[in-house]
């Protein structure tokens, strides 16, 4: 019997070559390896050079997928880029920049803006496009040059972020990893907890803002509390809606923002922390790229086995949050 459904059929990822350790950061700003690691779980992060844009990181991830899976990139007919760090402010979209740089024929190409939850949102959009049969092979990319919007004078935030990209192909197929269900939410009332306060079309008097108003501002404690709460609620919503329990889930792949957030959610849900994949020590927080980078890494390490159930769960600027239930 044919089992053709919207599935992830391939994964890829890329991080820039330059890796900066906590000790190297501590030589430049008032922080320490001990503080960063004990408060976040981060040991190092990869940082792109000045000539590399978000689109270049995305292209490197797509090319890695293409090489490893032996699939030509000109076979995609839709491209969705989840990013908070577009190459240009507004337009052209980073997806259109990628299309041009790769010399792809006319395709559907657009960005989505859902902060660190972007890849989770994009996967559900890709599932719908695939199911509509209007598009055959959809490339979904989470790509971020977060260090470009980081305020390097603010030690509260600058130690947290890194650059990178991860991608997936989604298509109707009887092989691959089924996108079973998704939960997509937002709480816009919490927007000010994590934002770039100025530089858009909303008028804000820059003189009223402490620090660099065109870089990331964050109320770390508020985001932390929100993150633990919604990670739990998303996981509960997904398992209840799909008639299973957290015991039936083999892997949880969380947005990598802080290992303490992940541990707190695991404890509250009474789930063994070993079931949460954590690689924040190497990459720090790469926003919309963190989940696809983790999935690609897990697939490469053969940690994901056919038949396993996997939940992705994330949160970020918006404030947005959500998760996908995948069947490997
Ligand atoms: N090095 C040394 N000391 C520091 C540093 C640093 N890099 N940063 C802050 N401190 C100091 C503070 O100044 C403060 O000192 P004080 O007590 O003398 O004022 C002290 O450390 C404690 O600060 P807290 O804010 O209480 O530290 P906390 O334990 O809350 O950790 C953190 C801060 C890591 C930011 C945490 O709140 C957090 O992870 N929040 C969630 C962040 C997050 O997930 N953001 C991303 C979501 S969206 C996205 O991914 C883009």
py3Dmol code that shows the C-alpha trace and the ligand (Angstrom):
import py3Dmol

protein = """\
ATOM      1  CA  UNK A   1       0.000   0.000   0.000  1.00  0.00           C
ATOM      2  CA  UNK A   2       1.345   3.415  -0.902  1.00  0.00           C
ATOM      3  CA  UNK A   3       2.171   5.644   2.056  1.00  0.00           C
ATOM      4  CA  UNK A   4       2.785   8.937   0.276  1.00  0.00           C
ATOM      5  CA  UNK A   5       2.744  11.822   2.757  1.00  0.00           C
ATOM      6  CA  UNK A   6       4.547  15.157   3.256  1.00  0.00           C
ATOM      7  CA  UNK A   7       7.949  14.131   4.530  1.00  0.00           C
ATOM      8  CA  UNK A   8      11.413  15.465   5.206  1.00  0.00           C
ATOM      9  CA  UNK A   9      13.491  13.699   2.571  1.00  0.00           C
ATOM     10  CA  UNK A  10      16.917  15.256   3.179  1.00  0.00           C
ATOM     11  CA  UNK A  11      18.785  17.422   5.702  1.00  0.00           C
ATOM     12  CA  UNK A  12      21.920  19.579   5.609  1.00  0.00           C
ATOM     13  CA  UNK A  13      23.779  22.129   7.688  1.00  0.00           C
ATOM     14  CA  UNK A  14      26.705  24.512   7.719  1.00  0.00           C
ATOM     15  CA  UNK A  15      28.536  26.639  10.265  1.00  0.00           C
ATOM     16  CA  UNK A  16      31.318  29.122   9.490  1.00  0.00           C
ATOM     17  CA  UNK A  17      34.873  27.875  10.017  1.00  0.00           C
ATOM     18  CA  UNK A  18      35.832  30.425  12.665  1.00  0.00           C
ATOM     19  CA  UNK A  19      35.097  29.078  16.143  1.00  0.00           C
ATOM     20  CA  UNK A  20      35.372  31.457  19.113  1.00  0.00           C
ATOM     21  CA  UNK A  21      35.658  29.997  22.599  1.00  0.00           C
ATOM     22  CA  UNK A  22      34.387  31.565  25.803  1.00  0.00           C
ATOM     23  CA  UNK A  23      37.976  32.248  26.846  1.00  0.00           C
ATOM     24  CA  UNK A  24      38.602  34.129  23.601  1.00  0.00           C
ATOM     25  CA  UNK A  25      35.476  36.245  24.243  1.00  0.00           C
ATOM     26  CA  UNK A  26      36.566  36.853  27.831  1.00  0.00           C
ATOM     27  CA  UNK A  27      39.779  38.398  26.508  1.00  0.00           C
ATOM     28  CA  UNK A  28      37.656  41.132  24.881  1.00  0.00           C
ATOM     29  CA  UNK A  29      34.666  41.668  27.185  1.00  0.00           C
ATOM     30  CA  UNK A  30      34.026  41.481  30.921  1.00  0.00           C
ATOM     31  CA  UNK A  31      32.947  37.834  31.207  1.00  0.00           C
ATOM     32  CA  UNK A  32      34.401  34.379  31.870  1.00  0.00           C
ATOM     33  CA  UNK A  33      34.178  30.816  30.594  1.00  0.00           C
ATOM     34  CA  UNK A  34      32.904  29.818  34.033  1.00  0.00           C
ATOM     35  CA  UNK A  35      30.012  32.357  33.964  1.00  0.00           C
ATOM     36  CA  UNK A  36      28.966  31.610  30.385  1.00  0.00           C
ATOM     37  CA  UNK A  37      29.098  27.824  30.706  1.00  0.00           C
ATOM     38  CA  UNK A  38      27.409  27.657  34.111  1.00  0.00           C
ATOM     39  CA  UNK A  39      24.588  30.053  33.076  1.00  0.00           C
ATOM     40  CA  UNK A  40      24.006  28.787  29.514  1.00  0.00           C
ATOM     41  CA  UNK A  41      25.868  25.551  28.674  1.00  0.00           C
ATOM     42  CA  UNK A  42      27.758  27.363  25.886  1.00  0.00           C
ATOM     43  CA  UNK A  43      31.464  26.634  25.335  1.00  0.00           C
ATOM     44  CA  UNK A  44      32.017  28.142  21.890  1.00  0.00           C
ATOM     45  CA  UNK A  45      30.223  29.584  18.862  1.00  0.00           C
ATOM     46  CA  UNK A  46      30.957  29.853  15.130  1.00  0.00           C
ATOM     47  CA  UNK A  47      31.153  33.365  13.726  1.00  0.00           C
ATOM     48  CA  UNK A  48      30.858  34.407  10.077  1.00  0.00           C
ATOM     49  CA  UNK A  49      33.272  36.959   8.594  1.00  0.00           C
ATOM     50  CA  UNK A  50      32.216  40.401   7.330  1.00  0.00           C
ATOM     51  CA  UNK A  51      31.888  39.192   3.721  1.00  0.00           C
ATOM     52  CA  UNK A  52      29.470  36.380   4.603  1.00  0.00           C
ATOM     53  CA  UNK A  53      25.738  37.143   4.677  1.00  0.00           C
ATOM     54  CA  UNK A  54      22.847  35.012   5.916  1.00  0.00           C
ATOM     55  CA  UNK A  55      22.183  33.953   2.294  1.00  0.00           C
ATOM     56  CA  UNK A  56      25.749  32.595   2.000  1.00  0.00           C
ATOM     57  CA  UNK A  57      25.327  30.457   5.118  1.00  0.00           C
ATOM     58  CA  UNK A  58      22.027  29.147   3.713  1.00  0.00           C
ATOM     59  CA  UNK A  59      23.632  28.349   0.347  1.00  0.00           C
ATOM     60  CA  UNK A  60      26.476  26.479   2.070  1.00  0.00           C
ATOM     61  CA  UNK A  61      23.921  24.366   3.983  1.00  0.00           C
ATOM     62  CA  UNK A  62      21.931  23.688   0.788  1.00  0.00           C
ATOM     63  CA  UNK A  63      25.125  22.707  -1.062  1.00  0.00           C
ATOM     64  CA  UNK A  64      26.100  20.366   1.790  1.00  0.00           C
ATOM     65  CA  UNK A  65      22.682  18.697   1.505  1.00  0.00           C
ATOM     66  CA  UNK A  66      22.992  18.526  -2.283  1.00  0.00           C
ATOM     67  CA  UNK A  67      26.451  16.919  -2.116  1.00  0.00           C
ATOM     68  CA  UNK A  68      25.650  14.439   0.642  1.00  0.00           C
ATOM     69  CA  UNK A  69      22.318  13.332  -0.817  1.00  0.00           C
ATOM     70  CA  UNK A  70      23.262  13.705  -4.464  1.00  0.00           C
ATOM     71  CA  UNK A  71      20.245  15.901  -5.257  1.00  0.00           C
ATOM     72  CA  UNK A  72      20.608  18.866  -7.615  1.00  0.00           C
ATOM     73  CA  UNK A  73      19.424  22.174  -6.139  1.00  0.00           C
ATOM     74  CA  UNK A  74      17.713  23.170  -9.396  1.00  0.00           C
ATOM     75  CA  UNK A  75      15.106  20.475  -8.662  1.00  0.00           C
ATOM     76  CA  UNK A  76      13.487  22.593  -5.916  1.00  0.00           C
ATOM     77  CA  UNK A  77      10.404  24.547  -6.850  1.00  0.00           C
ATOM     78  CA  UNK A  78       9.866  26.444  -3.589  1.00  0.00           C
ATOM     79  CA  UNK A  79      12.274  27.971  -1.079  1.00  0.00           C
ATOM     80  CA  UNK A  80      11.262  29.137   2.396  1.00  0.00           C
ATOM     81  CA  UNK A  81      13.866  30.902   4.504  1.00  0.00           C
ATOM     82  CA  UNK A  82      13.284  31.316   8.232  1.00  0.00           C
ATOM     83  CA  UNK A  83      15.524  34.088   9.495  1.00  0.00           C
ATOM     84  CA  UNK A  84      15.687  37.080  11.791  1.00  0.00           C
ATOM     85  CA  UNK A  85      18.806  38.350  10.032  1.00  0.00           C
ATOM     86  CA  UNK A  86      17.788  39.056   6.440  1.00  0.00           C
ATOM     87  CA  UNK A  87      20.543  40.109   4.025  1.00  0.00           C
ATOM     88  CA  UNK A  88      18.649  43.361   3.422  1.00  0.00           C
ATOM     89  CA  UNK A  89      16.094  45.156   5.621  1.00  0.00           C
ATOM     90  CA  UNK A  90      12.802  43.904   4.192  1.00  0.00           C
ATOM     91  CA  UNK A  91      13.502  43.328   0.518  1.00  0.00           C
ATOM     92  CA  UNK A  92      14.701  41.625  -1.484  1.00  0.00           C
ATOM     93  CA  UNK A  93      13.894  38.643   0.708  1.00  0.00           C
ATOM     94  CA  UNK A  94      16.849  36.449   1.618  1.00  0.00           C
ATOM     95  CA  UNK A  95      15.105  33.633  -0.256  1.00  0.00           C
ATOM     96  CA  UNK A  96      15.148  35.719  -3.466  1.00  0.00           C
ATOM     97  CA  UNK A  97      18.832  36.554  -2.918  1.00  0.00           C
ATOM     98  CA  UNK A  98      19.586  32.842  -2.581  1.00  0.00           C
ATOM     99  CA  UNK A  99      17.589  32.051  -5.706  1.00  0.00           C
ATOM    100  CA  UNK A 100      19.602  34.624  -7.679  1.00  0.00           C
ATOM    101  CA  UNK A 101      22.982  33.537  -6.295  1.00  0.00           C
ATOM    102  CA  UNK A 102      22.231  29.898  -7.125  1.00  0.00           C
ATOM    103  CA  UNK A 103      20.847  30.808 -10.565  1.00  0.00           C
ATOM    104  CA  UNK A 104      17.623  28.916  -9.915  1.00  0.00           C
ATOM    105  CA  UNK A 105      14.742  29.176 -12.415  1.00  0.00           C
ATOM    106  CA  UNK A 106      11.465  30.878 -11.357  1.00  0.00           C
ATOM    107  CA  UNK A 107      10.309  29.278  -8.107  1.00  0.00           C
ATOM    108  CA  UNK A 108       8.259  30.356  -5.089  1.00  0.00           C
ATOM    109  CA  UNK A 109      10.775  32.056  -2.780  1.00  0.00           C
ATOM    110  CA  UNK A 110       9.980  33.900   0.427  1.00  0.00           C
ATOM    111  CA  UNK A 111      11.152  34.546   3.998  1.00  0.00           C
ATOM    112  CA  UNK A 112       9.176  34.033   7.137  1.00  0.00           C
ATOM    113  CA  UNK A 113       9.657  36.054  10.271  1.00  0.00           C
ATOM    114  CA  UNK A 114       8.979  34.015  13.399  1.00  0.00           C
ATOM    115  CA  UNK A 115      12.236  34.503  15.298  1.00  0.00           C
ATOM    116  CA  UNK A 116      13.890  31.391  16.639  1.00  0.00           C
ATOM    117  CA  UNK A 117      10.653  29.434  16.039  1.00  0.00           C
ATOM    118  CA  UNK A 118      10.978  30.143  12.313  1.00  0.00           C
ATOM    119  CA  UNK A 119      12.069  26.693  11.164  1.00  0.00           C
ATOM    120  CA  UNK A 120       9.170  25.062  13.032  1.00  0.00           C
ATOM    121  CA  UNK A 121       6.717  27.437  11.329  1.00  0.00           C
ATOM    122  CA  UNK A 122       8.395  26.939   7.931  1.00  0.00           C
ATOM    123  CA  UNK A 123       8.205  23.157   8.156  1.00  0.00           C
ATOM    124  CA  UNK A 124       4.430  23.307   8.623  1.00  0.00           C
ATOM    125  CA  UNK A 125       4.093  25.765   5.713  1.00  0.00           C
ATOM    126  CA  UNK A 126       6.188  23.434   3.543  1.00  0.00           C
ATOM    127  CA  UNK A 127       4.009  20.500   4.561  1.00  0.00           C
ATOM    128  CA  UNK A 128       0.920  22.408   3.388  1.00  0.00           C
ATOM    129  CA  UNK A 129       2.568  23.385   0.077  1.00  0.00           C
ATOM    130  CA  UNK A 130       3.616  19.783  -0.537  1.00  0.00           C
ATOM    131  CA  UNK A 131       0.180  18.419   0.388  1.00  0.00           C
ATOM    132  CA  UNK A 132      -1.481  20.893  -2.013  1.00  0.00           C
ATOM    133  CA  UNK A 133       0.586  19.214  -4.772  1.00  0.00           C
ATOM    134  CA  UNK A 134       1.285  22.686  -6.187  1.00  0.00           C
ATOM    135  CA  UNK A 135       4.943  22.322  -5.254  1.00  0.00           C
ATOM    136  CA  UNK A 136       6.942  19.133  -5.528  1.00  0.00           C
ATOM    137  CA  UNK A 137      10.174  19.738  -3.665  1.00  0.00           C
ATOM    138  CA  UNK A 138      10.278  22.521  -1.067  1.00  0.00           C
ATOM    139  CA  UNK A 139      13.555  23.622   0.485  1.00  0.00           C
ATOM    140  CA  UNK A 140      13.174  24.914   4.048  1.00  0.00           C
ATOM    141  CA  UNK A 141      16.149  26.782   5.466  1.00  0.00           C
ATOM    142  CA  UNK A 142      16.841  28.238   8.907  1.00  0.00           C
ATOM    143  CA  UNK A 143      19.780  30.593   8.454  1.00  0.00           C
ATOM    144  CA  UNK A 144      21.171  33.271  10.755  1.00  0.00           C
ATOM    145  CA  UNK A 145      24.069  35.673  10.978  1.00  0.00           C
ATOM    146  CA  UNK A 146      23.067  36.630  14.494  1.00  0.00           C
ATOM    147  CA  UNK A 147      26.464  38.079  15.316  1.00  0.00           C
ATOM    148  CA  UNK A 148      25.616  40.919  12.897  1.00  0.00           C
ATOM    149  CA  UNK A 149      22.729  42.090  15.100  1.00  0.00           C
ATOM    150  CA  UNK A 150      24.507  41.419  18.386  1.00  0.00           C
ATOM    151  CA  UNK A 151      25.483  44.345  20.602  1.00  0.00           C
ATOM    152  CA  UNK A 152      29.106  43.443  21.366  1.00  0.00           C
ATOM    153  CA  UNK A 153      29.174  45.945  24.243  1.00  0.00           C
ATOM    154  CA  UNK A 154      26.333  44.163  26.081  1.00  0.00           C
ATOM    155  CA  UNK A 155      27.713  41.167  27.965  1.00  0.00           C
ATOM    156  CA  UNK A 156      24.176  40.098  28.910  1.00  0.00           C
ATOM    157  CA  UNK A 157      23.458  39.130  25.299  1.00  0.00           C
ATOM    158  CA  UNK A 158      26.634  39.010  23.183  1.00  0.00           C
ATOM    159  CA  UNK A 159      27.909  35.767  24.735  1.00  0.00           C
ATOM    160  CA  UNK A 160      24.733  33.905  23.772  1.00  0.00           C
ATOM    161  CA  UNK A 161      24.693  33.900  19.976  1.00  0.00           C
ATOM    162  CA  UNK A 162      26.384  32.213  17.005  1.00  0.00           C
ATOM    163  CA  UNK A 163      26.009  31.929  13.223  1.00  0.00           C
ATOM    164  CA  UNK A 164      24.952  28.974  11.067  1.00  0.00           C
ATOM    165  CA  UNK A 165      22.323  27.405   8.844  1.00  0.00           C
ATOM    166  CA  UNK A 166      20.380  24.175   8.555  1.00  0.00           C
ATOM    167  CA  UNK A 167      18.003  22.987   5.840  1.00  0.00           C
ATOM    168  CA  UNK A 168      15.547  20.296   4.878  1.00  0.00           C
ATOM    169  CA  UNK A 169      13.752  19.212   1.715  1.00  0.00           C
ATOM    170  CA  UNK A 170      10.038  18.527   2.117  1.00  0.00           C
ATOM    171  CA  UNK A 171       8.068  16.584  -0.484  1.00  0.00           C
ATOM    172  CA  UNK A 172       5.256  14.069  -0.957  1.00  0.00           C
ATOM    173  CA  UNK A 173       7.019  10.756  -0.655  1.00  0.00           C
ATOM    174  CA  UNK A 174       6.678   7.248   0.702  1.00  0.00           C
ATOM    175  CA  UNK A 175      10.212   7.410   2.098  1.00  0.00           C
ATOM    176  CA  UNK A 176      11.623   9.968   4.522  1.00  0.00           C
ATOM    177  CA  UNK A 177      10.421  11.374   7.810  1.00  0.00           C
ATOM    178  CA  UNK A 178       6.759  12.235   8.182  1.00  0.00           C
ATOM    179  CA  UNK A 179       5.710  15.680   9.416  1.00  0.00           C
ATOM    180  CA  UNK A 180       2.808  14.378  11.492  1.00  0.00           C
ATOM    181  CA  UNK A 181       1.585  17.506  13.276  1.00  0.00           C
ATOM    182  CA  UNK A 182       2.669  20.996  14.313  1.00  0.00           C
ATOM    183  CA  UNK A 183       1.774  23.504  17.007  1.00  0.00           C
ATOM    184  CA  UNK A 184       2.360  27.168  16.082  1.00  0.00           C
ATOM    185  CA  UNK A 185       1.665  29.941  18.578  1.00  0.00           C
ATOM    186  CA  UNK A 186       2.606  33.483  19.532  1.00  0.00           C
ATOM    187  CA  UNK A 187       2.133  35.928  22.393  1.00  0.00           C
ATOM    188  CA  UNK A 188       2.656  39.348  20.840  1.00  0.00           C
ATOM    189  CA  UNK A 189       2.150  41.047  24.193  1.00  0.00           C
ATOM    190  CA  UNK A 190       5.636  39.824  25.165  1.00  0.00           C
ATOM    191  CA  UNK A 191       7.296  41.365  22.089  1.00  0.00           C
ATOM    192  CA  UNK A 192       9.370  43.878  24.038  1.00  0.00           C
ATOM    193  CA  UNK A 193      11.184  41.141  25.969  1.00  0.00           C
ATOM    194  CA  UNK A 194      13.195  40.282  22.875  1.00  0.00           C
ATOM    195  CA  UNK A 195      13.481  42.817  20.090  1.00  0.00           C
ATOM    196  CA  UNK A 196      15.492  45.169  17.958  1.00  0.00           C
ATOM    197  CA  UNK A 197      13.771  48.337  19.181  1.00  0.00           C
ATOM    198  CA  UNK A 198      14.338  50.658  16.194  1.00  0.00           C
ATOM    199  CA  UNK A 199      15.199  50.740  12.506  1.00  0.00           C
ATOM    200  CA  UNK A 200      11.771  49.655  11.246  1.00  0.00           C
ATOM    201  CA  UNK A 201       8.727  51.725  10.264  1.00  0.00           C
ATOM    202  CA  UNK A 202       7.376  52.157  13.803  1.00  0.00           C
ATOM    203  CA  UNK A 203       8.503  55.454  15.291  1.00  0.00           C
ATOM    204  CA  UNK A 204      10.521  55.032  18.462  1.00  0.00           C
ATOM    205  CA  UNK A 205      12.579  57.849  19.956  1.00  0.00           C
ATOM    206  CA  UNK A 206      16.088  56.321  19.926  1.00  0.00           C
ATOM    207  CA  UNK A 207      17.227  58.638  22.722  1.00  0.00           C
ATOM    208  CA  UNK A 208      14.872  56.826  25.111  1.00  0.00           C
ATOM    209  CA  UNK A 209      16.630  53.505  24.600  1.00  0.00           C
ATOM    210  CA  UNK A 210      19.606  52.302  26.596  1.00  0.00           C
ATOM    211  CA  UNK A 211      22.404  50.651  24.650  1.00  0.00           C
ATOM    212  CA  UNK A 212      22.427  50.226  20.868  1.00  0.00           C
ATOM    213  CA  UNK A 213      18.776  50.572  19.716  1.00  0.00           C
ATOM    214  CA  UNK A 214      19.458  48.768  16.415  1.00  0.00           C
ATOM    215  CA  UNK A 215      20.789  45.586  17.985  1.00  0.00           C
ATOM    216  CA  UNK A 216      19.194  42.764  20.000  1.00  0.00           C
ATOM    217  CA  UNK A 217      17.699  43.810  23.348  1.00  0.00           C
ATOM    218  CA  UNK A 218      16.552  41.104  25.714  1.00  0.00           C
ATOM    219  CA  UNK A 219      15.044  40.763  29.152  1.00  0.00           C
ATOM    220  CA  UNK A 220      16.832  37.467  29.855  1.00  0.00           C
ATOM    221  CA  UNK A 221      14.863  36.492  32.946  1.00  0.00           C
ATOM    222  CA  UNK A 222      11.464  37.141  31.306  1.00  0.00           C
ATOM    223  CA  UNK A 223      12.445  35.155  28.204  1.00  0.00           C
ATOM    224  CA  UNK A 224      13.792  32.351  30.397  1.00  0.00           C
ATOM    225  CA  UNK A 225      10.519  31.994  32.317  1.00  0.00           C
ATOM    226  CA  UNK A 226       8.451  32.198  29.121  1.00  0.00           C
ATOM    227  CA  UNK A 227      10.676  29.603  27.434  1.00  0.00           C
ATOM    228  CA  UNK A 228      10.360  26.983  30.175  1.00  0.00           C
ATOM    229  CA  UNK A 229       6.580  27.481  30.327  1.00  0.00           C
ATOM    230  CA  UNK A 230       5.958  27.199  26.575  1.00  0.00           C
ATOM    231  CA  UNK A 231       8.388  24.340  25.985  1.00  0.00           C
ATOM    232  CA  UNK A 232       6.277  22.334  28.434  1.00  0.00           C
ATOM    233  CA  UNK A 233       2.929  23.448  26.989  1.00  0.00           C
ATOM    234  CA  UNK A 234       3.947  22.727  23.373  1.00  0.00           C
ATOM    235  CA  UNK A 235       5.172  19.223  24.187  1.00  0.00           C
ATOM    236  CA  UNK A 236       2.002  18.496  26.190  1.00  0.00           C
ATOM    237  CA  UNK A 237      -0.244  19.858  23.421  1.00  0.00           C
ATOM    238  CA  UNK A 238       1.482  17.758  20.753  1.00  0.00           C
ATOM    239  CA  UNK A 239       1.361  14.478  22.668  1.00  0.00           C
ATOM    240  CA  UNK A 240      -2.232  14.909  23.870  1.00  0.00           C
ATOM    241  CA  UNK A 241      -3.450  15.877  20.402  1.00  0.00           C
ATOM    242  CA  UNK A 242      -1.763  12.831  18.894  1.00  0.00           C
ATOM    243  CA  UNK A 243      -3.036  10.369  21.470  1.00  0.00           C
ATOM    244  CA  UNK A 244       0.349   9.493  22.923  1.00  0.00           C
ATOM    245  CA  UNK A 245       2.446  10.357  25.961  1.00  0.00           C
ATOM    246  CA  UNK A 246       5.961  11.735  26.397  1.00  0.00           C
ATOM    247  CA  UNK A 247       7.083   8.122  27.018  1.00  0.00           C
ATOM    248  CA  UNK A 248       6.232   7.396  23.360  1.00  0.00           C
ATOM    249  CA  UNK A 249       8.614  10.114  22.125  1.00  0.00           C
ATOM    250  CA  UNK A 250      12.159   8.942  21.415  1.00  0.00           C
ATOM    251  CA  UNK A 251      13.820  12.324  20.951  1.00  0.00           C
ATOM    252  CA  UNK A 252      13.083  15.934  21.836  1.00  0.00           C
ATOM    253  CA  UNK A 253      15.001  18.408  19.682  1.00  0.00           C
ATOM    254  CA  UNK A 254      14.744  21.784  21.400  1.00  0.00           C
ATOM    255  CA  UNK A 255      15.780  25.225  20.217  1.00  0.00           C
ATOM    256  CA  UNK A 256      19.269  25.645  21.636  1.00  0.00           C
ATOM    257  CA  UNK A 257      19.024  28.882  23.629  1.00  0.00           C
ATOM    258  CA  UNK A 258      20.183  27.791  27.073  1.00  0.00           C
ATOM    259  CA  UNK A 259      20.834  24.277  28.420  1.00  0.00           C
ATOM    260  CA  UNK A 260      19.304  25.361  31.757  1.00  0.00           C
ATOM    261  CA  UNK A 261      16.004  26.157  30.005  1.00  0.00           C
ATOM    262  CA  UNK A 262      16.026  22.677  28.455  1.00  0.00           C
ATOM    263  CA  UNK A 263      16.874  21.006  31.773  1.00  0.00           C
ATOM    264  CA  UNK A 264      14.157  22.959  33.615  1.00  0.00           C
ATOM    265  CA  UNK A 265      11.510  21.961  31.042  1.00  0.00           C
ATOM    266  CA  UNK A 266      12.622  18.303  31.142  1.00  0.00           C
ATOM    267  CA  UNK A 267      12.409  18.299  34.934  1.00  0.00           C
ATOM    268  CA  UNK A 268       8.962  19.920  34.968  1.00  0.00           C
ATOM    269  CA  UNK A 269       7.688  17.377  32.431  1.00  0.00           C
ATOM    270  CA  UNK A 270       9.428  14.489  34.237  1.00  0.00           C
ATOM    271  CA  UNK A 271      11.242  13.484  31.027  1.00  0.00           C
ATOM    272  CA  UNK A 272      14.753  12.042  31.146  1.00  0.00           C
ATOM    273  CA  UNK A 273      17.125  14.828  30.015  1.00  0.00           C
ATOM    274  CA  UNK A 274      18.986  12.206  27.949  1.00  0.00           C
ATOM    275  CA  UNK A 275      16.065  12.288  25.502  1.00  0.00           C
ATOM    276  CA  UNK A 276      16.773  15.979  24.723  1.00  0.00           C
ATOM    277  CA  UNK A 277      19.425  16.536  22.078  1.00  0.00           C
ATOM    278  CA  UNK A 278      21.771  19.313  23.176  1.00  0.00           C
ATOM    279  CA  UNK A 279      24.623  20.782  21.116  1.00  0.00           C
ATOM    280  CA  UNK A 280      24.533  24.378  22.402  1.00  0.00           C
ATOM    281  CA  UNK A 281      28.032  23.876  23.844  1.00  0.00           C
ATOM    282  CA  UNK A 282      29.493  23.986  20.298  1.00  0.00           C
ATOM    283  CA  UNK A 283      27.250  26.458  18.471  1.00  0.00           C
ATOM    284  CA  UNK A 284      25.565  28.726  21.075  1.00  0.00           C
ATOM    285  CA  UNK A 285      22.153  30.075  20.064  1.00  0.00           C
ATOM    286  CA  UNK A 286      21.790  30.136  16.261  1.00  0.00           C
ATOM    287  CA  UNK A 287      18.093  31.125  16.363  1.00  0.00           C
ATOM    288  CA  UNK A 288      16.065  29.644  13.465  1.00  0.00           C
ATOM    289  CA  UNK A 289      19.078  27.537  12.448  1.00  0.00           C
ATOM    290  CA  UNK A 290      19.455  25.663  15.724  1.00  0.00           C
ATOM    291  CA  UNK A 291      16.801  22.970  15.179  1.00  0.00           C
ATOM    292  CA  UNK A 292      17.745  22.046  11.571  1.00  0.00           C
ATOM    293  CA  UNK A 293      21.445  22.027  12.526  1.00  0.00           C
ATOM    294  CA  UNK A 294      20.593  19.645  15.385  1.00  0.00           C
ATOM    295  CA  UNK A 295      18.421  17.404  13.166  1.00  0.00           C
ATOM    296  CA  UNK A 296      21.101  17.216  10.465  1.00  0.00           C
ATOM    297  CA  UNK A 297      23.754  16.406  13.067  1.00  0.00           C
ATOM    298  CA  UNK A 298      21.590  13.710  14.674  1.00  0.00           C
ATOM    299  CA  UNK A 299      20.878  12.158  11.270  1.00  0.00           C
ATOM    300  CA  UNK A 300      24.573  12.168  10.428  1.00  0.00           C
ATOM    301  CA  UNK A 301      25.399  10.465  13.738  1.00  0.00           C
ATOM    302  CA  UNK A 302      22.664   7.880  12.978  1.00  0.00           C
ATOM    303  CA  UNK A 303      20.896   8.757  16.250  1.00  0.00           C
ATOM    304  CA  UNK A 304      17.518   8.902  14.519  1.00  0.00           C
ATOM    305  CA  UNK A 305      16.125   5.473  13.635  1.00  0.00           C
ATOM    306  CA  UNK A 306      13.199   4.544  11.384  1.00  0.00           C
ATOM    307  CA  UNK A 307       9.915   4.479  13.295  1.00  0.00           C
ATOM    308  CA  UNK A 308      11.104   6.786  16.091  1.00  0.00           C
ATOM    309  CA  UNK A 309       8.947   9.715  17.137  1.00  0.00           C
ATOM    310  CA  UNK A 310      10.680  13.070  17.402  1.00  0.00           C
ATOM    311  CA  UNK A 311       9.367  16.371  18.776  1.00  0.00           C
ATOM    312  CA  UNK A 312      11.009  19.669  17.846  1.00  0.00           C
ATOM    313  CA  UNK A 313      10.187  22.516  20.211  1.00  0.00           C
ATOM    314  CA  UNK A 314      11.193  26.160  20.076  1.00  0.00           C
ATOM    315  CA  UNK A 315      10.508  29.728  21.168  1.00  0.00           C
ATOM    316  CA  UNK A 316      11.782  33.142  20.260  1.00  0.00           C
ATOM    317  CA  UNK A 317      11.166  36.743  19.297  1.00  0.00           C
ATOM    318  CA  UNK A 318       7.520  37.608  18.821  1.00  0.00           C
ATOM    319  CA  UNK A 319       7.183  36.050  21.252  1.00  0.00           C
ATOM    320  CA  UNK A 320       6.600  32.961  19.127  1.00  0.00           C
ATOM    321  CA  UNK A 321       6.672  29.301  20.082  1.00  0.00           C
ATOM    322  CA  UNK A 322       5.784  25.931  18.666  1.00  0.00           C
ATOM    323  CA  UNK A 323       6.808  22.412  17.806  1.00  0.00           C
ATOM    324  CA  UNK A 324       6.598  19.655  15.197  1.00  0.00           C
ATOM    325  CA  UNK A 325       5.859  15.989  15.751  1.00  0.00           C
ATOM    326  CA  UNK A 326       7.928  13.971  13.283  1.00  0.00           C
ATOM    327  CA  UNK A 327       7.949  10.241  12.609  1.00  0.00           C
ATOM    328  CA  UNK A 328      11.387   9.125  11.481  1.00  0.00           C
TER     329      UNK A 328
END
"""
ligand_1 = """\
51
LIG
N 29.446 37.442 32.090
C 29.519 37.681 33.407
N 28.475 38.142 34.120
C 27.328 38.386 33.455
C 27.202 38.160 32.092
C 28.320 37.676 31.393
N 28.290 37.417 30.082
N 25.941 38.481 31.709
C 25.298 38.879 32.814
N 26.141 38.827 33.873
C 25.855 39.162 35.262
C 24.734 40.150 35.378
O 25.246 41.455 35.242
C 24.240 39.882 36.792
O 25.109 40.541 37.698
P 24.495 41.324 38.973
O 23.800 40.267 39.781
O 25.719 41.890 39.602
O 23.574 42.328 38.380
C 24.478 38.372 36.970
O 25.396 37.998 35.947
C 23.241 37.516 36.885
O 22.438 37.908 35.816
P 21.064 37.212 35.505
O 20.395 37.976 34.418
O 20.298 36.986 36.758
O 21.542 35.778 34.983
P 20.645 34.571 34.598
O 20.969 33.443 35.463
O 19.200 34.941 34.417
O 21.195 34.229 33.135
C 20.641 34.503 30.830
C 21.094 35.184 32.113
C 21.688 33.481 30.423
C 20.527 35.549 29.721
C 19.288 33.808 31.072
O 18.383 34.699 31.668
C 18.688 33.278 29.816
O 19.214 32.365 29.198
N 17.515 33.790 29.406
C 16.842 33.334 28.217
C 17.577 33.852 27.056
C 17.090 33.261 25.778
O 16.680 32.148 25.713
N 17.179 34.075 24.755
C 16.993 33.707 23.454
C 15.606 33.359 23.076
S 15.242 33.873 21.499
C 16.507 33.637 20.569
O 17.005 32.529 20.604
C 17.061 34.759 19.678
"""
view = py3Dmol.view(width=600, height=400)
view.addModel(protein, "pdb")
view.setStyle({"model": 0}, {"cartoon": {"style": "trace"}})
view.addModel(ligand_1, "xyz")
view.setStyle({"model": 1}, {"stick": {}})
view.zoomTo()
view.show()
